[in-house]
């Protein structure tokens, strides 16, 4: 099995490829921003290359996972579907928690801000003035989706893999339906970077009894599809932008806690390394040496160095993997002297 983390700019896009009884299987999780597929002057991105590679090999995207509605996760997929009229022929199954199906499940009114359209030739689904086809209709018309809600506690056996869903829970789906508003800051950056503070200073601060963790309050992030993926004897954690309290709740439902931790081969850290999405309790329940942060450090002050310090404080032997080379940007000379055991690597592909 190979896991490839695309250069998805400030977003997430992941390609998992494996053999199931000699049959090739491909899973795509999210698509980053639109430029991960193709930018507005036609330059192709890594998602485009992957799609064309799968097509050339006469394979399929056996599962396409759209974790939540934010542009830095769904934008590349929507641009692909807008640009490629044959895209639906490549896809076999989609996981996507649509506003319409959430409303049906909760017997509530729909939220029109959750409507997404496929617009022929458009660069961006959220700015196009053209009329398109609703995303749910596109999926159903092409037999890609059964309208199933992917939620906490469910288990899915596919392609020799077992998926244990950690997030979202019903409360976060209800919040999405009632509170979600389309992003208004897609092209802006709203937070400062914390790279000039040393790892040691962050660790010392967080070891104080008065330190309080501040949690992510984003409605869209709270609705993220996050899961454990079991492959043979190994397990992997894909957390999208999920809230840590919901991930912990999901882990508890599957029998994991501080006294019975989950031993993971690799953890895709939530929300591009945001300090609001990885807390001490989560790090005590999930044991791994390999943490992946997906970000090019151009938006929203992410990744937060505080998150990296928090990981190292919990696991001094941590290997922090980046899909862009941010090491000189993030780490100070003193960090390497203060924290001798951790490693920082540029790794965008893992083979198992």
C-alpha positions as CSV (number, residue, x, y, z in Angstrom):
1,X,0.0,0.0,0.0
2,X,1.1,3.5,-0.8
3,X,-0.1,6.7,0.8
4,X,0.6,9.9,-1.1
5,X,0.0,13.4,0.4
6,X,-0.3,15.8,-2.5
7,X,1.1,19.3,-2.5
8,X,-2.4,20.7,-1.9
9,X,-1.2,24.3,-0.9
10,X,-2.9,25.2,2.3
11,X,-5.3,22.2,2.1
12,X,-5.5,18.4,2.2
13,X,-5.5,15.9,-0.6
14,X,-4.4,12.2,-0.2
15,X,-4.1,9.3,-2.5
16,X,-4.1,5.7,-1.1
17,X,-3.3,2.9,-3.6
18,X,-3.2,-0.8,-2.8
19,X,-3.9,-4.3,-4.2
20,X,-7.0,-6.2,-3.0
21,X,-6.4,-9.9,-4.2
22,X,-4.3,-8.5,-7.1
23,X,-7.0,-6.0,-8.0
24,X,-5.7,-2.4,-7.9
25,X,-7.7,0.0,-5.6
26,X,-7.5,3.7,-5.3
27,X,-8.9,6.0,-2.6
28,X,-8.8,9.8,-2.9
29,X,-9.4,11.8,0.3
30,X,-10.2,15.4,-0.4
31,X,-8.8,17.6,-3.2
32,X,-7.1,20.6,-1.6
33,X,-7.9,24.0,-3.1
34,X,-8.8,24.2,-6.8
35,X,-5.2,24.7,-7.9
36,X,-4.4,21.2,-6.6
37,X,-6.1,20.0,-9.8
38,X,-5.4,22.9,-12.1
39,X,-4.9,26.7,-11.7
40,X,-6.7,29.4,-13.6
41,X,-4.0,29.6,-16.3
42,X,-4.0,25.9,-16.9
43,X,-1.1,24.7,-14.8
44,X,-1.7,21.1,-13.7
45,X,-1.4,20.1,-10.0
46,X,-0.7,16.7,-8.4
47,X,-4.4,15.8,-8.2
48,X,-4.7,16.2,-12.0
49,X,-1.6,14.0,-12.4
50,X,-3.1,11.3,-10.2
51,X,-6.4,11.3,-11.9
52,X,-4.7,11.0,-15.3
53,X,-2.4,8.2,-14.1
54,X,-5.3,6.2,-12.7
55,X,-7.2,6.7,-16.0
56,X,-4.1,5.7,-18.1
57,X,-3.8,2.5,-16.2
58,X,-7.5,1.8,-16.8
59,X,-8.2,1.8,-13.0
60,X,-10.8,3.5,-10.9
61,X,-11.1,5.8,-8.0
62,X,-12.8,3.1,-5.9
63,X,-13.6,5.5,-3.1
64,X,-13.7,9.3,-3.1
65,X,-14.0,10.9,0.4
66,X,-15.0,14.5,0.7
67,X,-14.5,15.1,4.4
68,X,-16.3,18.5,4.8
69,X,-17.3,21.6,3.0
70,X,-14.3,23.9,3.3
71,X,-12.7,25.1,0.1
72,X,-9.2,23.8,1.0
73,X,-10.5,20.3,1.1
74,X,-13.3,20.2,-1.6
75,X,-12.1,22.8,-4.0
76,X,-9.8,20.6,-6.1
77,X,-12.4,17.9,-6.5
78,X,-15.1,20.4,-7.6
79,X,-12.7,22.0,-10.1
80,X,-11.9,18.5,-11.5
81,X,-15.6,17.7,-11.8
82,X,-16.3,21.1,-13.4
83,X,-13.5,20.6,-16.0
84,X,-13.6,16.9,-16.8
85,X,-16.8,15.6,-18.3
86,X,-15.6,12.0,-18.0
87,X,-14.8,12.3,-14.3
88,X,-17.9,10.3,-13.2
89,X,-16.7,7.3,-15.3
90,X,-13.6,7.1,-13.1
91,X,-15.3,7.2,-9.7
92,X,-17.0,4.1,-8.2
93,X,-18.2,5.3,-4.7
94,X,-18.3,8.6,-2.8
95,X,-18.5,9.4,0.9
96,X,-20.0,12.8,1.4
97,X,-22.4,14.1,4.1
98,X,-24.7,16.4,2.0
99,X,-26.8,19.1,3.5
100,X,-29.9,17.5,2.0
101,X,-29.3,14.1,3.6
102,X,-28.4,15.6,6.9
103,X,-31.7,17.5,6.8
104,X,-33.6,14.3,6.0
105,X,-31.9,12.4,8.8
106,X,-32.6,15.1,11.3
107,X,-36.0,15.9,9.9
108,X,-35.0,19.5,9.7
109,X,-35.0,22.3,7.2
110,X,-32.2,22.4,4.6
111,X,-29.4,25.0,4.8
112,X,-29.0,26.5,1.3
113,X,-25.4,27.5,2.1
114,X,-24.6,23.8,1.9
115,X,-25.7,23.5,-1.7
116,X,-22.9,22.8,-4.1
117,X,-23.1,22.8,-7.9
118,X,-21.1,21.2,-10.7
119,X,-20.7,24.1,-13.2
120,X,-19.4,23.1,-16.6
121,X,-15.9,24.6,-17.2
122,X,-15.9,26.8,-14.0
123,X,-12.8,27.3,-11.9
124,X,-14.5,27.7,-8.6
125,X,-17.9,26.4,-7.5
126,X,-18.3,29.2,-4.9
127,X,-17.8,32.1,-7.3
128,X,-19.2,31.0,-10.7
129,X,-22.1,33.0,-12.0
130,X,-23.2,30.1,-14.2
131,X,-26.0,27.7,-13.5
132,X,-25.0,24.1,-12.8
133,X,-26.3,20.8,-11.6
134,X,-26.6,20.2,-7.8
135,X,-23.8,18.0,-6.5
136,X,-26.2,15.5,-4.9
137,X,-28.0,15.1,-8.2
138,X,-24.7,14.7,-10.1
139,X,-23.7,11.9,-7.7
140,X,-27.0,10.1,-7.9
141,X,-27.4,10.5,-11.7
142,X,-24.0,8.8,-12.1
143,X,-24.7,6.1,-9.4
144,X,-21.8,7.2,-7.3
145,X,-23.6,7.7,-4.0
146,X,-26.4,6.2,-2.0
147,X,-27.0,9.2,0.3
148,X,-25.6,7.4,3.3
149,X,-24.5,9.5,6.2
150,X,-20.9,8.7,7.3
151,X,-20.9,9.2,11.1
152,X,-19.2,8.3,14.3
153,X,-19.3,4.7,15.4
154,X,-19.9,3.1,12.0
155,X,-17.5,0.5,10.5
156,X,-17.0,0.0,6.8
157,X,-15.2,-2.9,5.3
158,X,-13.9,-2.1,1.8
159,X,-11.0,-3.4,-0.4
160,X,-9.5,-5.4,2.4
161,X,-9.5,-2.3,4.7
162,X,-11.6,-1.6,7.7
163,X,-12.7,2.0,8.3
164,X,-13.8,3.0,11.8
165,X,-15.5,6.4,11.7
166,X,-14.5,8.7,14.6
167,X,-16.2,12.0,13.4
168,X,-18.7,13.6,13.0
169,X,-21.2,12.8,15.6
170,X,-24.9,13.8,15.4
171,X,-24.4,17.0,17.3
172,X,-21.8,18.3,14.8
173,X,-24.0,17.3,11.9
174,X,-26.9,19.2,13.5
175,X,-24.6,22.3,14.0
176,X,-23.5,22.1,10.3
177,X,-27.2,22.1,9.2
178,X,-28.2,25.0,11.4
179,X,-25.1,27.2,11.6
180,X,-23.0,26.7,8.5
181,X,-22.3,29.7,6.3
182,X,-20.2,29.7,3.2
183,X,-16.6,30.9,3.7
184,X,-16.1,34.5,3.1
185,X,-12.3,34.6,3.6
186,X,-11.1,32.1,1.0
187,X,-8.3,34.3,-0.3
188,X,-7.3,35.9,3.0
189,X,-5.0,34.9,5.8
190,X,-6.3,35.7,9.2
191,X,-3.7,34.6,11.8
192,X,-0.1,35.2,12.6
193,X,2.6,32.6,12.6
194,X,4.2,31.6,15.9
195,X,7.5,30.3,14.5
196,X,9.7,32.8,16.4
197,X,8.8,31.2,19.7
198,X,11.1,28.2,20.7
199,X,9.8,24.7,21.2
200,X,11.1,24.8,24.7
201,X,9.2,28.0,25.6
202,X,5.9,26.4,24.3
203,X,6.6,23.2,26.2
204,X,7.4,25.1,29.4
205,X,4.2,27.2,29.1
206,X,2.0,24.2,28.4
207,X,3.5,22.3,31.4
208,X,2.2,25.0,33.8
209,X,-0.9,23.9,35.8
210,X,-2.8,27.1,34.7
211,X,-2.4,26.3,30.9
212,X,-5.8,25.9,29.2
213,X,-6.4,24.3,25.8
214,X,-8.5,26.4,23.4
215,X,-10.6,24.4,21.1
216,X,-11.6,24.9,17.4
217,X,-15.1,26.2,17.1
218,X,-15.5,26.0,13.3
219,X,-18.8,24.5,12.3
220,X,-17.4,23.0,9.1
221,X,-14.4,21.5,10.7
222,X,-16.6,19.9,13.4
223,X,-18.4,18.1,10.6
224,X,-15.2,16.5,9.2
225,X,-15.2,12.8,8.3
226,X,-12.3,11.4,10.4
227,X,-11.4,7.7,10.7
228,X,-9.1,4.9,11.6
229,X,-8.1,2.8,8.6
230,X,-6.9,-0.7,9.4
231,X,-4.6,-2.3,6.8
232,X,-3.3,-5.8,7.6
233,X,-1.8,-5.4,11.1
234,X,-1.3,-1.7,10.9
235,X,-3.7,1.2,11.5
236,X,-3.6,4.8,10.2
237,X,-5.5,7.9,11.4
238,X,-6.9,10.4,8.9
239,X,-8.3,13.4,10.9
240,X,-9.3,16.0,8.2
241,X,-10.0,19.1,10.3
242,X,-12.0,17.3,13.0
243,X,-12.5,18.6,16.5
244,X,-10.3,16.7,19.1
245,X,-13.2,16.2,21.5
246,X,-15.2,14.4,18.9
247,X,-12.2,12.3,17.8
248,X,-11.6,11.3,21.4
249,X,-15.3,10.5,21.8
250,X,-15.0,8.3,18.7
251,X,-11.8,6.6,19.9
252,X,-13.6,5.9,23.2
253,X,-16.5,4.3,21.4
254,X,-14.1,1.9,19.7
255,X,-12.5,1.0,23.1
256,X,-9.5,3.2,23.1
257,X,-8.4,5.5,26.0
258,X,-5.4,6.5,27.9
259,X,-5.1,3.0,29.5
260,X,-5.8,1.2,26.2
261,X,-4.2,3.5,23.6
262,X,-4.4,3.1,19.8
263,X,-1.1,2.2,18.3
264,X,-1.0,3.9,14.9
265,X,1.5,3.6,12.1
266,X,0.8,7.2,10.9
267,X,-1.4,10.1,12.0
268,X,-2.5,12.9,9.6
269,X,-2.7,15.7,12.2
270,X,-6.0,17.6,12.1
271,X,-6.5,21.0,10.5
272,X,-3.0,21.5,9.1
273,X,-1.4,21.5,12.5
274,X,-3.7,24.0,14.2
275,X,-3.2,24.3,17.9
276,X,-7.0,24.2,18.4
277,X,-7.3,20.7,16.9
278,X,-4.6,18.6,18.7
279,X,-4.7,18.4,22.5
280,X,-2.8,16.5,25.2
281,X,-5.7,14.1,25.8
282,X,-5.7,13.0,22.2
283,X,-1.9,12.6,22.1
284,X,-2.1,10.4,25.2
285,X,-4.7,8.1,23.6
286,X,-3.0,7.7,20.2
287,X,0.6,6.4,20.2
288,X,2.7,6.8,17.1
289,X,6.1,8.1,16.1
290,X,4.9,9.4,12.7
291,X,2.9,12.6,12.5
292,X,2.1,14.2,9.1
293,X,1.2,17.9,8.7
294,X,-0.3,19.0,5.4
295,X,0.3,22.7,4.8
296,X,2.5,25.1,2.7
297,X,2.3,27.7,5.5
298,X,0.6,30.4,3.4
299,X,-2.8,30.7,5.1
300,X,-4.3,31.2,8.5
301,X,-1.0,31.0,10.4
302,X,-0.9,27.2,9.9
303,X,0.8,25.1,11.0
304,X,1.1,26.2,14.5
305,X,4.5,25.6,16.0
306,X,2.7,25.2,19.4
307,X,1.1,22.0,18.0
308,X,4.5,20.6,17.1
309,X,5.8,21.5,20.6
310,X,2.8,19.8,22.1
311,X,3.5,16.6,20.1
312,X,7.2,16.6,21.1
313,X,6.3,17.2,24.7
314,X,4.1,14.1,24.6
315,X,6.6,12.1,22.5
316,X,10.2,13.3,22.4
317,X,11.0,10.8,19.7
318,X,8.4,12.1,17.3
319,X,9.0,12.3,13.6
320,X,7.2,15.3,12.2
321,X,6.6,14.8,8.4
322,X,5.7,17.7,6.2
323,X,4.5,17.6,2.6
324,X,6.3,20.9,2.0
325,X,9.7,21.8,3.3
326,X,9.0,24.1,6.1
327,X,11.8,23.2,8.4
328,X,14.0,26.3,8.0
329,X,10.8,28.4,8.3
330,X,9.5,26.8,11.5
331,X,12.5,25.7,13.5
332,X,15.1,27.9,15.3
333,X,18.6,26.8,15.9
334,X,17.9,26.4,19.6
335,X,15.1,24.0,18.9
336,X,17.5,21.4,17.6
337,X,19.6,21.8,20.8
338,X,16.7,21.9,23.2
339,X,14.8,18.9,21.7
340,X,17.5,16.5,20.7
341,X,15.5,13.4,19.8
342,X,12.7,14.6,17.5
343,X,13.1,14.6,13.7
344,X,11.5,16.8,11.0
345,X,11.3,15.3,7.6
346,X,9.9,16.2,4.2
347,X,7.8,13.1,3.3
348,X,4.9,13.1,0.9
349,X,4.8,9.3,0.2
350,X,4.7,6.3,2.6
351,X,4.9,2.7,1.5
352,X,3.7,-0.3,3.6
